[in-house]
Amino acid sequence: MSDAEWESLCDGCGLCCLHKFEDVQTQAVEFTCVKCQHLDEHRRCGVYSDRTDRVADCLNVRDIPREHYRWLPESCAYRRLDEGRQLPDWHPLLTGDRNAMEQGGYCVGDWAISDDQVDQLDEDFIVIIKSSPS
């Protein structure tokens, strides 16, 4: 897959930019309402080209082992395709825009706070991320 094709799979939801907790026993991943400080109000990374150098926990999906795809939201196209599932009906590649994704609530909204506003990340910040229909 070319770089352009790979990048087009990203729906721009920003959910991968939320901080997460992992239960080391079960490997269950829980998302928080705390986002990377570089994710702007349009869900774009302000340091995208060098994000993995500037942000220690940034996931470069193209480089992470597939067993770590559990760190991606269930709705993520990369994860879904790896699991043999189709793109969700609201995906911008299918709809031509991000309206259905936004209206369905499958993205970071104004409920997320920047990590530069949080002193200590703890379990009080855990949120339930809306799942996409299979």
C-alpha positions in Angstrom: 0.0 0.0 0.0 1.4 3.4 -0.9 1.9 6.1 1.8 -1.1 8.1 0.3 -3.3 5.0 0.4 -2.3 4.2 3.9 -2.9 7.7 5.2 -6.3 7.9 3.5 -7.5 5.1 5.8 -7.3 7.5 8.7 -10.7 9.0 9.3 -9.3 11.9 11.4 -11.3 11.0 14.5 -8.4 11.8 16.9 -9.3 9.0 19.2 -5.8 7.4 18.9 -4.5 10.7 20.4 -6.3 10.1 23.7 -4.3 8.9 26.6 -5.0 5.4 27.6 -4.5 2.9 30.4 -3.7 -0.7 29.9 -4.5 -3.5 32.5 -1.2 -5.4 32.5 -3.0 -8.6 33.5 -5.8 -8.6 30.9 -4.3 -6.2 28.3 -7.6 -4.4 28.3 -7.2 -0.8 27.1 -9.3 2.1 28.5 -9.4 5.5 26.9 -9.4 8.8 28.8 -10.9 12.2 28.0 -7.3 13.6 27.9 -5.9 14.2 24.5 -2.4 15.0 23.3 -1.6 18.7 23.5 -0.7 18.7 19.8 -4.2 17.6 18.7 -6.0 20.8 17.6 -9.7 21.7 17.5 -10.0 20.2 14.0 -8.4 16.9 15.2 -5.2 17.5 13.4 -1.7 16.9 14.9 0.3 20.1 15.0 3.6 18.2 14.9 2.5 15.3 12.7 5.8 14.9 10.7 7.9 14.5 13.8 5.2 13.4 16.3 6.9 10.2 17.4 10.1 12.1 18.3 8.3 14.8 20.2 5.7 12.7 22.0 7.0 9.6 23.8 3.8 7.5 23.7 2.7 8.5 20.2 1.5 5.5 18.1 2.9 5.4 14.6 0.4 2.8 13.3 2.5 1.9 10.3 5.4 0.9 12.6 3.7 -0.7 15.7 3.3 -4.5 15.9 -0.2 -5.7 15.0 -0.7 -7.0 18.5 -0.6 -3.4 19.6 -3.6 -2.4 17.4 -5.7 -3.0 20.6 -4.4 0.5 21.5 -6.4 1.9 18.6 -10.1 2.6 19.0 -12.4 -0.2 17.9 -13.7 2.1 15.1 -10.2 2.6 13.6 -9.9 1.6 10.0 -6.4 0.2 10.5 -7.6 -2.0 13.3 -10.9 -3.0 11.5 -9.1 -4.0 8.3 -6.5 -5.9 10.3 -9.3 -7.8 12.0 -10.9 -8.6 8.7 -13.8 -6.2 9.1 -15.1 -3.6 6.7 -14.9 0.2 7.1 -17.8 1.6 9.1 -20.6 3.1 7.1 -19.7 6.6 8.3 -16.0 6.4 7.2 -15.0 9.5 5.1 -13.7 7.2 2.3 -17.2 5.9 1.9 -19.2 9.1 2.6 -16.9 11.7 1.1 -16.8 13.8 4.2 -16.5 13.7 8.0 -20.1 14.8 8.8 -21.5 11.3 9.5 -18.5 10.5 11.7 -19.0 13.7 13.7 -22.7 13.4 13.9 -22.4 9.8 15.1 -20.0 10.8 17.8 -17.1 8.6 16.5 -14.5 11.2 17.1 -12.8 13.4 19.7 -15.1 16.3 20.6 -14.9 19.3 22.8 -15.3 16.9 25.8 -11.5 16.1 25.6 -9.1 18.2 27.5 -5.4 18.8 26.7 -2.8 16.9 28.6 -1.0 20.1 29.3 -4.0 21.0 31.5 -3.7 17.8 33.6 -1.3 17.5 36.6 -1.7 13.8 37.1 -3.5 11.3 34.8 -5.5 8.8 36.8 -8.6 6.5 36.4 -11.0 9.4 37.0 -10.4 10.4 33.4 -11.5 7.1 31.9 -14.3 7.4 29.4 -16.3 5.0 27.3 -15.6 5.4 23.6 -18.6 4.7 21.3 -18.2 1.5 19.3 -18.9 1.3 15.6 -21.4 -1.2 14.4 -19.7 -4.3 13.1 
